[in-house]
């Protein structure tokens, strides 16, 4: 038994299973974060007063983190492009960067959290901080998931390149789509929480 | 002549490596050589998919959609029984408030029922868990996880689901969620007791069981996410050659729309669950308004939250969830009706359009559950309008099913009896929903037994009857044997009478103003004294209903081994699943199916038999060969 269209695209839909699956998963993720952003809007609309993000959060640090994540999205694209060009060594290099940059992001995020705890700015302090902690932590979990997946494809998972290159390319494309989504969530989170 | 020897070899090998419900792997008559060849081929083709599997691999951690479907179905049936048992306990207290429960009362524990008399707190736990278990652990897993997994890949001619491992992960995530839910009965303070809707701030202040409920829900949501991605990809990608969208059986359409609802509606509840979890464990105030005072004095929280926010996020899931409950049932009824009237479903294209429209609309009606929350008349008017609009496709579907009966030569098989009962029962459930969807009558009717009667008519004699129809209908496919006909008829007639005795009086007590969620059945209220005697009547109905399920349970297990053996297509049906052997081997079809016609070509004028299977080549061509 062989499941069809795991690698090659089905002619009438123009997609392979993996690509369709990851897009559906991302649709569901959009609804997850959509629900949280709607909660943010509703809570803020109903609030008596709402602090400016800058009163609690450090904008320069947030900007640096935004740049780091966008950078990792770029290296992800480069990794995929290198595979498409058949340059496995370059792929390894770019993928390593894609794994390390979000680790740096998490370290900086950890420092931010540490600072909050030091000032007793815990989730129970106010609704603004509650939503800040919840949304960034949930995003952080997605980052950790992405690091795990990309780390696997950089390390043990990359053996597949030598046996089933087409399938491996598809996997990297799917991992890339997920990774861009995680970055995109941050690109919404940063202005909403830090700047508005 | 040419392909015959190969085919029969394939068939035998398929059977060797397949499975059967009777609990043993059939070795058949093939020699050891053949078995190793089958394994060898399997190895060569796709190394990860070994076929000679250990017991654990073939029955517990199986990747085969049929095994997973049966795992889902049996687990869900057990949960349905469990949830029903909780209700039978509650019905005792409603019928005879303050009296000790005979026999069972002694085993409920001092914390729940001292001296066998149920405490209100325990009643609340049972109520909340009845709803949760029936919806999230019973009906949906049976309708989508069970029937979807087993039947959908067969009906589209696929060898398996698109992502077998995700499929297995989906089942085990569901299973874990179920274990967490049941285990929560044993934590201090017992299970969640804030209703299946878990309205804040009540649920935020509730005891530990609520935290378990939230964690259990997160597992269930993960399960449905994995499942729905899998169903959509499978349906779109793995259709057999020639199976265009307008040739899909109605059941497949219903499952496809259902999967989209699960995919897109569940995540907001996950978001809400995370927020409520934060409220409970990190003392945030997402759903907690300022100035909240309880029996222990003012709460020390930051405040500023919105209890309405929970309701919005919850019903944004839970209304589409209603259609998740009903659409697969409509799909099953469509299959059974077409098969047993021996004519095509009336208005197939209209049915498909209605199901898709229903799916879209179900995302914009959620706040009709919230008319009396003070969200404002403008919003209420909007949701009242959309609610009236969504009733149109529902009526279209039901009418099409009724019209399908007209002029058919109906076979009153057991599945058909259940499907026929579904139609008026779902009709009653749907029509009694209209007054609830209009803001003015809802003022009187909300939170009464009328609401309970309404949605139970949709889900219990509606969906669950359709699911029974599905079990009787597809049982021969899964086991190669029919379920006993006489026991099936006793089960049907007993259930249809008893279930109406349970739910019909609810409209009476509800219209009289009897409130739901009262643990003593409304004893303290003067205005419902005139209808109080119905409480005992309904309870006797519920226990009778329980009694008649024994016939089903016995029939189910007895027929696995002793049912009448039948061929691959005992109902003379047209859709692809009946082209596969019963039970289908791993990989499903002995020859890759190809589709030549629509799903319901019954009694085609000029055809040689009264059904033309989808995989059957056009007669002119087959005559040439």
Interface residues (C-beta under 8 A of the other chain):
Chain A: X1 X2 X3 X4 X5 X6 X10 X13 X15 X16 X17 X20 X21 X24 X25 X27 X28 X29 X31 X32 X33 X34 X35 X36 X38 X39 X42 X43 X46 X47 X48 X122 X123 X124 X125 X126 X127 X130 X131 X133 X134 X138
Chain B: X42 X45 X46 X49 X158 X159 X160 X162 X163 X164 X225 X228 X229 X230 X232 X233 X236 X237 X238 X263 X264 X265 X266 X267 X268 X269 X270 X271 X272 X274 X275 X278 X282 X283 X284 X285 X286 X301 X302 X304 X305 X306 X309 X312 X313 X316 X586 X587 X588
